[in-house]
Amino acid sequence: MGDILTATVNPGLDSNVNPNVISSGTIARVDLQTEDFDFDLPPADIATEPARPRESAKLLEVGDTLTDRTVADLPSLLAPGDIVVINDTRVIPARLRGTRRGAKVEVTLHKAEPDGTWKVFARPARKLSPGDVIDFADGFTARVLEKGEAGEVTLSFPDTNDVFAALESHGEIPLPPYIARPGGVTAADESDYQTVYAARKGAVAAPTAGLHFTDGLMDAVRSAGAHFATVTLHVGAGTFLPVKVDRIVDHRMHSEWGEINAATADAINNAREAGGRVVSVGTTPLRLLESAVTMDGKIQPFSGDTDIFITPGYRFKAVDALMTNFHLPRSTLFMLVSAFAGLDRMKAAYDHAIRTGYRFYSYGDSSFLHKVDPS
């Protein structure tokens, strides 16, 4: 069993960690342009409500051909001995509305730091200065410690010992901006924007491929002879920030905290050694697994931050198949799926999805991607 990895993933720091990633301080392919990952998406194709029941959503199988299915068909795509990796992070009510000297301020927490402070995105961040105090409600306040780039601010919460409890009282689920809720987040959203297996508090965005699962579907997966393994990656809002640079090598990913315990690492390694595939439910388990894999394809226990950025040309060592929703144009997530299944293949898949009425983004439909060899 390997030692637990605790450092932020940065290839070159540890010879056991897969170096074929883009991370802070690592050079990416300079020929890849953000515009290479663009496509036209009609606004009407963006889902604002989930499918009901959850597993009735469409599922596009992407391999040598394209096959239209539903999520309920997932067990038929699995084989006995496959291991299905899910992310048990739980979305917290991370959006807070308050005032600073009488002026309105909105913050969205996106990453907890070891010292108890939080990285947040603030609006309007330009009017905040270190030392400012933001009042939320009932004596719940935050102090601005420092300002970063692109609206990021570091806050401390000096008047509470339990930030999560305060968020439950004063925060709201931070739905993505493309899910319009003029009257605020609904009671249905509180349930819909959470996986049925959510357990560990810390995410500010849902691992959306997992939103399609029900207890019944999980039972059907087990009946097909596949097994589940659970990891944790607290999804941060930075994952979904737009890529504003021309060359993707110039894009900086925000780090997220994740953990793979020793028992899970062993279960995944044993399944693979026995001939099973590793099937990732969403890009978040995939990113975490690829952060923790050795050059010979073994998963090590992991606890810490990862800022892994996967683009075409990357050679996957940890994951064999990927279930994932349909992503935004020019996004890091569309870059990742293009690396996994091939850029031309994914453009064809997305064109098919748009022409045949698939629904996009967090509450939208899903896909099942077979990995291609980048060579």
FIVEX-991812 format. One record per residue (C-alpha): residue number from 1; y, z, x. Coordinates in steps of 0.05 Angstrom, whole numbers, plus 5000, padded with zeros to 4 digits. Each point is the difference from the previous one (the first is absolute). Last residue first. Layout:
<r><resi>NUM</resi><north>Y</north><up>Z</up><east>X</east></r>
...
This chain:
<r><resi>375</resi><north>5164</north><up>4396</up><east>4956</east></r>
<r><resi>374</resi><north>5029</north><up>5046</up><east>4947</east></r>
<r><resi>373</resi><north>4929</north><up>5016</up><east>4974</east></r>
<r><resi>372</resi><north>5006</north><up>5007</up><east>4925</east></r>
<r><resi>371</resi><north>4992</north><up>5063</up><east>4958</east></r>
<r><resi>370</resi><north>4981</north><up>4994</up><east>4928</east></r>
<r><resi>369</resi><north>5055</north><up>5021</up><east>4953</east></r>
<r><resi>368</resi><north>4992</north><up>5031</up><east>4931</east></r>
<r><resi>367</resi><north>5063</north><up>4993</up><east>4958</east></r>
<r><resi>366</resi><north>5039</north><up>5042</up><east>4951</east></r>
<r><resi>365</resi><north>5043</north><up>4996</up><east>4938</east></r>
<r><resi>364</resi><north>5068</north><up>5032</up><east>4990</east></r>
<r><resi>363</resi><north>5028</north><up>5070</up><east>4992</east></r>
<r><resi>362</resi><north>5021</north><up>5005</up><east>5073</east></r>
<r><resi>361</resi><north>5015</north><up>4926</up><east>5013</east></r>
<r><resi>360</resi><north>4983</north><up>4936</up><east>4963</east></r>
<r><resi>359</resi><north>4968</north><up>4977</up><east>4935</east></r>
<r><resi>358</resi><north>4953</north><up>4941</up><east>5001</east></r>
<r><resi>357</resi><north>5018</north><up>4944</up><east>4953</east></r>
<r><resi>356</resi><north>4960</north><up>4939</up><east>5023</east></r>
<r><resi>355</resi><north>5054</north><up>4963</up><east>5038</east></r>
<r><resi>354</resi><north>5025</north><up>5063</up><east>5036</east></r>
<r><resi>353</resi><north>4931</north><up>5021</up><east>5020</east></r>
<r><resi>352</resi><north>4981</north><up>4931</up><east>5024</east></r>
<r><resi>351</resi><north>5063</north><up>4996</up><east>5043</east></r>
<r><resi>350</resi><north>4984</north><up>5070</up><east>5026</east></r>
<r><resi>349</resi><north>4929</north><up>4979</up><east>5019</east></r>
<r><resi>348</resi><north>5025</north><up>4936</up><east>5034</east></r>
<r><resi>347</resi><north>5051</north><up>5040</up><east>5040</east></r>
<r><resi>346</resi><north>4945</north><up>5049</up><east>5017</east></r>
<r><resi>345</resi><north>4953</north><up>4946</up><east>5025</east></r>
<r><resi>344</resi><north>5055</north><up>4968</up><east>5042</east></r>
<r><resi>343</resi><north>5018</north><up>5068</up><east>5031</east></r>
<r><resi>342</resi><north>4928</north><up>5021</up><east>5014</east></r>
<r><resi>341</resi><north>4959</north><up>5055</up><east>4967</east></r>
<r><resi>340</resi><north>5017</north><up>5062</up><east>5041</east></r>
<r><resi>339</resi><north>5062</north><up>4976</up><east>5037</east></r>
<r><resi>338</resi><north>5028</north><up>4972</up><east>4935</east></r>
<r><resi>337</resi><north>4985</north><up>5066</up><east>4967</east></r>
<r><resi>336</resi><north>5041</north><up>5035</up><east>5053</east></r>
<r><resi>335</resi><north>5059</north><up>4952</up><east>4997</east></r>
<r><resi>334</resi><north>5001</north><up>5008</up><east>4924</east></r>
<r><resi>333</resi><north>5004</north><up>5075</up><east>5012</east></r>
<r><resi>332</resi><north>5056</north><up>4993</up><east>5051</east></r>
<r><resi>331</resi><north>5040</north><up>4964</up><east>4946</east></r>
<r><resi>330</resi><north>5030</north><up>4930</up><east>5000</east></r>
<r><resi>329</resi><north>4978</north><up>4990</up><east>4928</east></r>
<r><resi>328</resi><north>4979</north><up>5063</up><east>4964</east></r>
<r><resi>327</resi><north>4927</north><up>5020</up><east>4992</east></r>
<r><resi>326</resi><north>4942</north><up>4986</up><east>4953</east></r>
<r><resi>325</resi><north>4952</north><up>5060</up><east>4994</east></r>
<r><resi>324</resi><north>4946</north><up>5017</up><east>5051</east></r>
<r><resi>323</resi><north>4925</north><up>5004</up><east>5008</east></r>
<r><resi>322</resi><north>4981</north><up>4988</up><east>5072</east></r>
<r><resi>321</resi><north>4935</north><up>4980</up><east>5034</east></r>
<r><resi>320</resi><north>4972</north><up>5010</up><east>5070</east></r>
<r><resi>319</resi><north>5043</north><up>5057</up><east>5028</east></r>
<r><resi>318</resi><north>4999</north><up>5036</up><east>5068</east></r>
<r><resi>317</resi><north>5006</north><up>4948</up><east>5055</east></r>
<r><resi>316</resi><north>5051</north><up>4951</up><east>4973</east></r>
<r><resi>315</resi><north>5025</north><up>4949</up><east>5050</east></r>
<r><resi>314</resi><north>5076</north><up>4989</up><east>4993</east></r>
<r><resi>313</resi><north>5022</north><up>4927</up><east>5004</east></r>
<r><resi>312</resi><north>5038</north><up>5004</up><east>4936</east></r>
<r><resi>311</resi><north>5040</north><up>5066</up><east>4993</east></r>
<r><resi>310</resi><north>4984</north><up>5074</up><east>5000</east></r>
<r><resi>309</resi><north>5054</north><up>5052</up><east>5009</east></r>
<r><resi>308</resi><north>4973</north><up>5069</up><east>5020</east></r>
<r><resi>307</resi><north>5052</north><up>5056</up><east>4994</east></r>
<r><resi>306</resi><north>4950</north><up>5056</up><east>4999</east></r>
<r><resi>305</resi><north>5012</north><up>5075</up><east>4999</east></r>
<r><resi>304</resi><north>4950</north><up>5055</up><east>5010</east></r>
<r><resi>303</resi><north>4928</north><up>5021</up><east>4989</east></r>
<r><resi>302</resi><north>4942</north><up>4956</up><east>5018</east></r>
<r><resi>301</resi><north>4924</north><up>5006</up><east>5006</east></r>
<r><resi>300</resi><north>4974</north><up>4939</up><east>5036</east></r>
<r><resi>299</resi><north>4974</north><up>4937</up><east>4967</east></r>
<r><resi>298</resi><north>4956</north><up>4958</up><east>5044</east></r>
<r><resi>297</resi><north>5012</north><up>4925</up><east>5007</east></r>
<r><resi>296</resi><north>4987</north><up>4990</up><east>5074</east></r>
<r><resi>295</resi><north>5074</north><up>4999</up><east>5016</east></r>
<r><resi>294</resi><north>5009</north><up>5067</up><east>4966</east></r>
<r><resi>293</resi><north>5024</north><up>5008</up><east>4928</east></r>
<r><resi>292</resi><north>5051</north><up>5052</up><east>4979</east></r>
<r><resi>291</resi><north>5061</north><up>4956</up><east>4985</east></r>
<r><resi>290</resi><north>4957</north><up>4947</up><east>4968</east></r>
<r><resi>289</resi><north>4973</north><up>5053</up><east>4953</east></r>
<r><resi>288</resi><north>5070</north><up>5024</up><east>4982</east></r>
<r><resi>287</resi><north>5026</north><up>4930</up><east>4987</east></r>
<r><resi>286</resi><north>4938</north><up>4983</up><east>4958</east></r>
<r><resi>285</resi><north>5005</north><up>5065</up><east>4960</east></r>
<r><resi>284</resi><north>5073</north><up>4981</up><east>4983</east></r>
<r><resi>283</resi><north>4987</north><up>4926</up><east>4987</east></r>
<r><resi>282</resi><north>4961</north><up>5013</up><east>4937</east></r>
<r><resi>281</resi><north>4929</north><up>5020</up><east>4981</east></r>
<r><resi>280</resi><north>4968</north><up>4985</up><east>5068</east></r>
<r><resi>279</resi><north>4929</north><up>4974</up><east>5001</east></r>
<r><resi>278</resi><north>4960</north><up>5018</up><east>5063</east></r>
<r><resi>277</resi><north>4937</north><up>4959</up><east>4997</east></r>
<r><resi>276</resi><north>4929</north><up>5027</up><east>5006</east></r>
<r><resi>275</resi><north>4951</north><up>4980</up><east>5054</east></r>
<r><resi>274</resi><north>4971</north><up>5069</up><east>5018</east></r>
<r><resi>273</resi><north>5048</north><up>5006</up><east>5059</east></r>
<r><resi>272</resi><north>5057</north><up>4986</up><east>4952</east></r>
<r><resi>271</resi><north>4979</north><up>5056</up><east>4953</east></r>
<r><resi>270</resi><north>4992</north><up>5048</up><east>5058</east></r>
<r><resi>269</resi><north>5069</north><up>4985</up><east>5027</east></r>
<r><resi>268</resi><north>5032</north><up>5010</up><east>4932</east></r>
<r><resi>267</resi><north>4963</north><up>5066</up><east>4987</east></r>
<r><resi>266</resi><north>5015</north><up>5026</up><east>5070</east></r>
<r><resi>265</resi><north>5075</north><up>4986</up><east>4992</east></r>
<r><resi>264</resi><north>4999</north><up>5034</up><east>4932</east></r>
<r><resi>263</resi><north>4965</north><up>5062</up><east>5028</east></r>
<r><resi>262</resi><north>5048</north><up>5003</up><east>5059</east></r>
<r><resi>261</resi><north>5063</north><up>4999</up><east>4957</east></r>
<r><resi>260</resi><north>5045</north><up>4940</up><east>4993</east></r>
<r><resi>259</resi><north>5074</north><up>5019</up><east>4993</east></r>
<r><resi>258</resi><north>5065</north><up>4965</up><east>4989</east></r>
<r><resi>257</resi><north>5075</north><up>5008</up><east>5009</east></r>
<r><resi>256</resi><north>5045</north><up>4940</up><east>4993</east></r>
<r><resi>255</resi><north>5045</north><up>4966</up><east>5051</east></r>
<r><resi>254</resi><north>5057</north><up>4953</up><east>4981</east></r>
<r><resi>253</resi><north>4988</north><up>4929</up><east>5023</east></r>
<r><resi>252</resi><north>5051</north><up>4965</up><east>5044</east></r>
<r><resi>251</resi><north>5009</north><up>4925</up><east>4992</east></r>
<r><resi>250</resi><north>5020</north><up>4960</up><east>5063</east></r>
<r><resi>249</resi><north>4931</north><up>4970</up><east>5011</east></r>
<r><resi>248</resi><north>5006</north><up>4973</up><east>4929</east></r>
<r><resi>247</resi><north>5051</north><up>4950</up><east>5024</east></r>
<r><resi>246</resi><north>5056</north><up>4986</up><east>4950</east></r>
<r><resi>245</resi><north>5016</north><up>5072</up><east>4986</east></r>
<r><resi>244</resi><north>5012</north><up>5032</up><east>4932</east></r>
<r><resi>243</resi><north>4929</north><up>5019</up><east>4983</east></r>
<r><resi>242</resi><north>5006</north><up>5037</up><east>4934</east></r>
<r><resi>241</resi><north>4981</north><up>5073</up><east>4996</east></r>
<r><resi>240</resi><north>4933</north><up>5011</up><east>4967</east></r>
<r><resi>239</resi><north>4965</north><up>5041</up><east>5054</east></r>
<r><resi>238</resi><north>5064</north><up>5039</up><east>5010</east></r>
<r><resi>237</resi><north>4991</north><up>5033</up><east>4932</east></r>
<r><resi>236</resi><north>4945</north><up>5042</up><east>5030</east></r>
<r><resi>235</resi><north>4926</north><up>5001</up><east>4982</east></r>
<r><resi>234</resi><north>4967</north><up>5065</up><east>5020</east></r>
<r><resi>233</resi><north>4936</north><up>4974</up><east>5030</east></r>
<r><resi>232</resi><north>4938</north><up>5041</up><east>4984</east></r>
<r><resi>231</resi><north>4927</north><up>4979</up><east>5008</east></r>
<r><resi>230</resi><north>4942</north><up>5002</up><east>4951</east></r>
<r><resi>229</resi><north>4932</north><up>4966</up><east>5006</east></r>
<r><resi>228</resi><north>4964</north><up>4971</up><east>4940</east></r>
<r><resi>227</resi><north>4930</north><up>4973</up><east>4998</east></r>
<r><resi>226</resi><north>4969</north><up>4935</up><east>4977</east></r>
<r><resi>225</resi><north>4932</north><up>4994</up><east>4966</east></r>
<r><resi>224</resi><north>5023</north><up>4962</up><east>4939</east></r>
<r><resi>223</resi><north>4994</north><up>5065</up><east>4960</east></r>
<r><resi>222</resi><north>5053</north><up>5030</up><east>5046</east></r>
<r><resi>221</resi><north>5048</north><up>4944</up><east>4984</east></r>
<r><resi>220</resi><north>4985</north><up>5009</up><east>4925</east></r>
<r><resi>219</resi><north>5015</north><up>5075</up><east>5006</east></r>
<r><resi>218</resi><north>5067</north><up>4983</up><east>5031</east></r>
<r><resi>217</resi><north>5014</north><up>4951</up><east>4944</east></r>
<r><resi>216</resi><north>4986</north><up>5054</up><east>4948</east></r>
<r><resi>215</resi><north>5045</north><up>5051</up><east>5035</east></r>
<r><resi>214</resi><north>5055</north><up>4948</up><east>4996</east></r>
<r><resi>213</resi><north>5028</north><up>4957</up><east>5056</east></r>
<r><resi>212</resi><north>5055</north><up>4949</up><east>4993</east></r>
<r><resi>211</resi><north>5054</north><up>5046</up><east>5030</east></r>
<r><resi>210</resi><north>4961</north><up>4998</up><east>5065</east></r>
<r><resi>209</resi><north>5029</north><up>4932</up><east>5019</east></r>
<r><resi>208</resi><north>5069</north><up>5034</up><east>4993</east></r>
<r><resi>207</resi><north>4998</north><up>5052</up><east>5055</east></r>
<r><resi>206</resi><north>5057</north><up>5033</up><east>4962</east></r>
<r><resi>205</resi><north>5069</north><up>5010</up><east>5030</east></r>
<r><resi>204</resi><north>5034</north><up>5064</up><east>5022</east></r>
<r><resi>203</resi><north>4936</north><up>5029</up><east>5028</east></r>
<r><resi>202</resi><north>4993</north><up>5073</up><east>5020</east></r>
<r><resi>201</resi><north>4954</north><up>5040</up><east>4956</east></r>
<r><resi>200</resi><north>4925</north><up>4998</up><east>5014</east></r>
<r><resi>199</resi><north>4955</north><up>4988</up><east>4940</east></r>
<r><resi>198</resi><north>5005</north><up>4931</up><east>4966</east></r>
<r><resi>197</resi><north>4931</north><up>4979</up><east>4976</east></r>
<r><resi>196</resi><north>5022</north><up>4972</up><east>4932</east></r>
<r><resi>195</resi><north>5055</north><up>4962</up><east>5036</east></r>
<r><resi>194</resi><north>5072</north><up>5016</up><east>4981</east></r>
<r><resi>193</resi><north>5055</north><up>4954</up><east>4974</east></r>
<r><resi>192</resi><north>4967</north><up>4996</up><east>4931</east></r>
<r><resi>191</resi><north>5002</north><up>5076</up><east>4989</east></r>
<r><resi>190</resi><north>5073</north><up>5015</up><east>5012</east></r>
<r><resi>189</resi><north>5015</north><up>4929</up><east>4976</east></r>
<r><resi>188</resi><north>4974</north><up>5018</up><east>4931</east></r>
<r><resi>187</resi><north>5048</north><up>5059</up><east>4996</east></r>
<r><resi>186</resi><north>5056</north><up>4950</up><east>5012</east></r>
<r><resi>185</resi><north>5045</north><up>4993</up><east>5061</east></r>
<r><resi>184</resi><north>5073</north><up>4993</up><east>4981</east></r>
<r><resi>183</resi><north>5035</north><up>4969</up><east>4940</east></r>
<r><resi>182</resi><north>5017</north><up>4935</up><east>5036</east></r>
<r><resi>181</resi><north>4928</north><up>4996</up><east>5027</east></r>
<r><resi>180</resi><north>4994</north><up>4935</up><east>5038</east></r>
<r><resi>179</resi><north>4938</north><up>4992</up><east>5042</east></r>
<r><resi>178</resi><north>5030</north><up>4953</up><east>5053</east></r>
<r><resi>177</resi><north>5035</north><up>5060</up><east>5033</east></r>
<r><resi>176</resi><north>4934</north><up>5033</up><east>5019</east></r>
<r><resi>175</resi><north>4986</north><up>5064</up><east>4961</east></r>
<r><resi>174</resi><north>5022</north><up>5063</up><east>5036</east></r>
<r><resi>173</resi><north>4966</north><up>5054</up><east>4957</east></r>
<r><resi>172</resi><north>5054</north><up>5050</up><east>4981</east></r>
<r><resi>171</resi><north>5028</north><up>5062</up><east>5033</east></r>
<r><resi>170</resi><north>5028</north><up>5066</up><east>4975</east></r>
<r><resi>169</resi><north>4944</north><up>5046</up><east>4979</east></r>
<r><resi>168</resi><north>4941</north><up>4966</up><east>5035</east></r>
<r><resi>167</resi><north>5045</north><up>4987</up><east>5059</east></r>
<r><resi>166</resi><north>5015</north><up>5074</up><east>5007</east></r>
<r><resi>165</resi><north>4925</north><up>5015</up><east>5001</east></r>
<r><resi>164</resi><north>4990</north><up>4948</up><east>5054</east></r>
<r><resi>163</resi><north>5057</north><up>5027</up><east>5041</east></r>
<r><resi>162</resi><north>4969</north><up>5069</up><east>5003</east></r>
<r><resi>161</resi><north>5038</north><up>5050</up><east>5044</east></r>
<r><resi>160</resi><north>5066</north><up>4984</up><east>4967</east></r>
<r><resi>159</resi><north>5073</north><up>5011</up><east>5016</east></r>
<r><resi>158</resi><north>5003</north><up>4967</up><east>5068</east></r>
<r><resi>157</resi><north>4976</north><up>4931</up><east>4979</east></r>
<r><resi>156</resi><north>5012</north><up>4957</up><east>5062</east></r>
<r><resi>155</resi><north>5018</north><up>4927</up><east>4997</east></r>
<r><resi>154</resi><north>4995</north><up>4941</up><east>5048</east></r>
<r><resi>153</resi><north>5035</north><up>4937</up><east>4976</east></r>
<r><resi>152</resi><north>4978</north><up>4927</up><east>4995</east></r>
<r><resi>151</resi><north>5049</north><up>4951</up><east>4969</east></r>
<r><resi>150</resi><north>4981</north><up>4941</up><east>5043</east></r>
<r><resi>149</resi><north>5005</north><up>5038</up><east>5066</east></r>
<r><resi>148</resi><north>5000</north><up>5074</up><east>5014</east></r>
<r><resi>147</resi><north>5045</north><up>5058</up><east>4980</east></r>
<r><resi>146</resi><north>4991</north><up>5072</up><east>5021</east></r>
<r><resi>145</resi><north>4992</north><up>5071</up><east>4974</east></r>
<r><resi>144</resi><north>5024</north><up>4992</up><east>4928</east></r>
<r><resi>143</resi><north>4988</north><up>5065</up><east>4963</east></r>
<r><resi>142</resi><north>4961</north><up>5003</up><east>4935</east></r>
<r><resi>141</resi><north>5009</north><up>5043</up><east>4938</east></r>
<r><resi>140</resi><north>4961</north><up>5032</up><east>4943</east></r>
<r><resi>139</resi><north>5044</north><up>5055</up><east>4972</east></r>
<r><resi>138</resi><north>4983</north><up>4983</up><east>4928</east></r>
<r><resi>137</resi><north>5012</north><up>4925</up><east>5009</east></r>
<r><resi>136</resi><north>5009</north><up>4945</up><east>5052</east></r>
<r><resi>135</resi><north>5057</north><up>5019</up><east>5046</east></r>
<r><resi>134</resi><north>5007</north><up>4959</up><east>5064</east></r>
<r><resi>133</resi><north>5030</north><up>5037</up><east>5060</east></r>
<r><resi>132</resi><north>5036</north><up>4961</up><east>5055</east></r>
<r><resi>131</resi><north>4988</north><up>5025</up><east>5070</east></r>
<r><resi>130</resi><north>4986</north><up>4931</up><east>5029</east></r>
<r><resi>129</resi><north>5041</north><up>4949</up><east>4961</east></r>
<r><resi>128</resi><north>4987</north><up>4963</up><east>4934</east></r>
<r><resi>127</resi><north>5046</north><up>4947</up><east>4973</east></r>
<r><resi>126</resi><north>4962</north><up>4942</up><east>5032</east></r>
<r><resi>125</resi><north>4934</north><up>5024</up><east>4970</east></r>
<r><resi>124</resi><north>5021</north><up>4980</up><east>4929</east></r>
<r><resi>123</resi><north>4944</north><up>5004</up><east>4982</east></r>
<r><resi>122</resi><north>4951</north><up>5037</up><east>5044</east></r>
<r><resi>121</resi><north>4932</north><up>4981</up><east>5029</east></r>
<r><resi>120</resi><north>4964</north><up>5063</up><east>5023</east></r>
<r><resi>119</resi><north>4968</north><up>5028</up><east>5063</east></r>
<r><resi>118</resi><north>4980</north><up>5071</up><east>4985</east></r>
<r><resi>117</resi><north>5006</north><up>5066</up><east>5038</east></r>
<r><resi>116</resi><north>4943</north><up>5050</up><east>5004</east></r>
<r><resi>115</resi><north>4993</north><up>5000</up><east>5076</east></r>
<r><resi>114</resi><north>4939</north><up>4954</up><east>4997</east></r>
<r><resi>113</resi><north>5039</north><up>4946</up><east>4964</east></r>
<r><resi>112</resi><north>4989</north><up>4979</up><east>4928</east></r>
<r><resi>111</resi><north>5011</north><up>4926</up><east>4985</east></r>
<r><resi>110</resi><north>5029</north><up>4960</up><east>4942</east></r>
<r><resi>109</resi><north>5047</north><up>5044</up><east>4960</east></r>
<r><resi>108</resi><north>5043</north><up>4958</up><east>4954</east></r>
<r><resi>107</resi><north>5073</north><up>5022</up><east>4996</east></r>
<r><resi>106</resi><north>5053</north><up>4988</up><east>4947</east></r>
<r><resi>105</resi><north>5071</north><up>5025</up><east>5009</east></r>
<r><resi>104</resi><north>5056</north><up>5008</up><east>4948</east></r>
<r><resi>103</resi><north>5068</north><up>5024</up><east>5024</east></r>
<r><resi>102</resi><north>5023</north><up>5070</up><east>4982</east></r>
<r><resi>101</resi><north>5004</north><up>5026</up><east>5072</east></r>
<r><resi>100</resi><north>4929</north><up>4973</up><east>5010</east></r>
<r><resi>99</resi><north>4962</north><up>4992</up><east>4935</east></r>
<r><resi>98</resi><north>4927</north><up>4993</up><east>4980</east></r>
<r><resi>97</resi><north>4945</north><up>4953</up><east>4979</east></r>
<r><resi>96</resi><north>4931</north><up>5008</up><east>5030</east></r>
<r><resi>95</resi><north>4944</north><up>4949</up><east>5007</east></r>
<r><resi>94</resi><north>4936</north><up>5026</up><east>5032</east></r>
<r><resi>93</resi><north>4961</north><up>5021</up><east>4938</east></r>
<r><resi>92</resi><north>4936</north><up>5000</up><east>5043</east></r>
<r><resi>91</resi><north>4947</north><up>4945</up><east>5002</east></r>
<r><resi>90</resi><north>4931</north><up>5027</up><east>5019</east></r>
<r><resi>89</resi><north>4962</north><up>4974</up><east>5061</east></r>
<r><resi>88</resi><north>4925</north><up>4991</up><east>4989</east></r>
<r><resi>87</resi><north>4995</north><up>4932</up><east>5035</east></r>
<r><resi>86</resi><north>4934</north><up>4964</up><east>4986</east></r>
<r><resi>85</resi><north>4947</north><up>4970</up><east>5046</east></r>
<r><resi>84</resi><north>4941</north><up>4965</up><east>4968</east></r>
<r><resi>83</resi><north>4937</north><up>5003</up><east>5042</east></r>
<r><resi>82</resi><north>4949</north><up>4944</up><east>4991</east></r>
<r><resi>81</resi><north>4928</north><up>5023</up><east>5003</east></r>
<r><resi>80</resi><north>4977</north><up>4963</up><east>4938</east></r>
<r><resi>79</resi><north>5044</north><up>4939</up><east>4992</east></r>
<r><resi>78</resi><north>5068</north><up>4992</up><east>4968</east></r>
<r><resi>77</resi><north>5030</north><up>4941</up><east>4963</east></r>
<r><resi>76</resi><north>4961</north><up>5017</up><east>4936</east></r>
<r><resi>75</resi><north>5030</north><up>5070</up><east>5001</east></r>
<r><resi>74</resi><north>5071</north><up>4969</up><east>4998</east></r>
<r><resi>73</resi><north>4988</north><up>4962</up><east>4935</east></r>
<r><resi>72</resi><north>5040</north><up>5053</up><east>4960</east></r>
<r><resi>71</resi><north>5060</north><up>4978</up><east>5042</east></r>
<r><resi>70</resi><north>4998</north><up>4934</up><east>4963</east></r>
<r><resi>69</resi><north>4978</north><up>4932</up><east>5028</east></r>
<r><resi>68</resi><north>5030</north><up>4933</up><east>5019</east></r>
<r><resi>67</resi><north>4967</north><up>4968</up><east>5060</east></r>
<r><resi>66</resi><north>5036</north><up>4966</up><east>5057</east></r>
<r><resi>65</resi><north>4957</north><up>4964</up><east>5052</east></r>
<r><resi>64</resi><north>4983</north><up>5012</up><east>5073</east></r>
<r><resi>63</resi><north>5020</north><up>5071</up><east>4986</east></r>
<r><resi>62</resi><north>5051</north><up>5030</up><east>4953</east></r>
<r><resi>61</resi><north>4974</north><up>5036</up><east>4938</east></r>
<r><resi>60</resi><north>5057</north><up>5006</up><east>4950</east></r>
<r><resi>59</resi><north>4995</north><up>5063</up><east>4957</east></r>
<r><resi>58</resi><north>5033</north><up>5003</up><east>4932</east></r>
<r><resi>57</resi><north>5015</north><up>5068</up><east>4969</east></r>
<r><resi>56</resi><north>4949</north><up>5027</up><east>4950</east></r>
<r><resi>55</resi><north>4983</north><up>5057</up><east>5049</east></r>
<r><resi>54</resi><north>5062</north><up>5039</up><east>4980</east></r>
<r><resi>53</resi><north>4987</north><up>5000</up><east>4926</east></r>
<r><resi>52</resi><north>5054</north><up>4981</up><east>4987</east></r>
<r><resi>51</resi><north>5034</north><up>4956</up><east>5051</east></r>
<r><resi>50</resi><north>5061</north><up>5032</up><east>5032</east></r>
<r><resi>49</resi><north>5071</north><up>4993</up><east>4976</east></r>
<r><resi>48</resi><north>5061</north><up>4968</up><east>5034</east></r>
<r><resi>47</resi><north>4961</north><up>4943</up><east>5031</east></r>
<r><resi>46</resi><north>5039</north><up>4948</up><east>5039</east></r>
<r><resi>45</resi><north>4980</north><up>4930</up><east>4977</east></r>
<r><resi>44</resi><north>5063</north><up>4992</up><east>4958</east></r>
<r><resi>43</resi><north>5041</north><up>5002</up><east>5064</east></r>
<r><resi>42</resi><north>4970</north><up>4933</up><east>5021</east></r>
<r><resi>41</resi><north>4974</north><up>5004</up><east>5071</east></r>
<r><resi>40</resi><north>5019</north><up>4948</up><east>5051</east></r>
<r><resi>39</resi><north>4967</north><up>5008</up><east>5068</east></r>
<r><resi>38</resi><north>5020</north><up>5026</up><east>5069</east></r>
<r><resi>37</resi><north>4954</north><up>5021</up><east>5056</east></r>
<r><resi>36</resi><north>5019</north><up>4947</up><east>5051</east></r>
<r><resi>35</resi><north>5073</north><up>5020</up><east>4985</east></r>
<r><resi>34</resi><north>4989</north><up>5064</up><east>5039</east></r>
<r><resi>33</resi><north>4986</north><up>4960</up><east>5063</east></r>
<r><resi>32</resi><north>4939</north><up>5005</up><east>5045</east></r>
<r><resi>31</resi><north>5010</north><up>4965</up><east>5067</east></r>
<r><resi>30</resi><north>5017</north><up>5065</up><east>5037</east></r>
<r><resi>29</resi><north>4930</north><up>5028</up><east>4993</east></r>
<r><resi>28</resi><north>5009</north><up>5075</up><east>5005</east></r>
<r><resi>27</resi><north>5021</north><up>5043</up><east>5059</east></r>
<r><resi>26</resi><north>4985</north><up>5074</up><east>4996</east></r>
<r><resi>25</resi><north>5052</north><up>5056</up><east>5009</east></r>
<r><resi>24</resi><north>4995</north><up>5024</up><east>4929</east></r>
<r><resi>23</resi><north>4937</north><up>4971</up><east>4970</east></r>
<r><resi>22</resi><north>4970</north><up>4932</up><east>4991</east></r>
<r><resi>21</resi><north>4925</north><up>5004</up><east>5005</east></r>
<r><resi>20</resi><north>4945</north><up>4974</up><east>5045</east></r>
<r><resi>19</resi><north>4997</north><up>5062</up><east>5043</east></r>
<r><resi>18</resi><north>4942</north><up>5032</up><east>4961</east></r>
<r><resi>17</resi><north>5000</north><up>5072</up><east>5023</east></r>
<r><resi>16</resi><north>4951</north><up>5023</up><east>5054</east></r>
<r><resi>15</resi><north>5048</north><up>4982</up><east>5057</east></r>
<r><resi>14</resi><north>5051</north><up>5050</up><east>4974</east></r>
<r><resi>13</resi><north>5075</north><up>4992</up><east>5010</east></r>
<r><resi>12</resi><north>4996</north><up>4925</up><east>5010</east></r>
<r><resi>11</resi><north>5003</north><up>4985</up><east>4926</east></r>
<r><resi>10</resi><north>5048</north><up>5046</up><east>4963</east></r>
<r><resi>9</resi><north>4968</north><up>5039</up><east>4943</east></r>
<r><resi>8</resi><north>5038</north><up>5066</up><east>4993</east></r>
<r><resi>7</resi><north>4959</north><up>5052</up><east>5036</east></r>
<r><resi>6</resi><north>4947</north><up>5044</up><east>4968</east></r>
<r><resi>5</resi><north>4934</north><up>4965</up><east>5012</east></r>
<r><resi>4</resi><north>4942</north><up>5048</up><east>4987</east></r>
<r><resi>3</resi><north>4950</north><up>4998</up><east>5056</east></r>
<r><resi>2</resi><north>4942</north><up>4953</up><east>4991</east></r>
<r><resi>1</resi><north>4931</north><up>5019</up><east>4972</east></r>
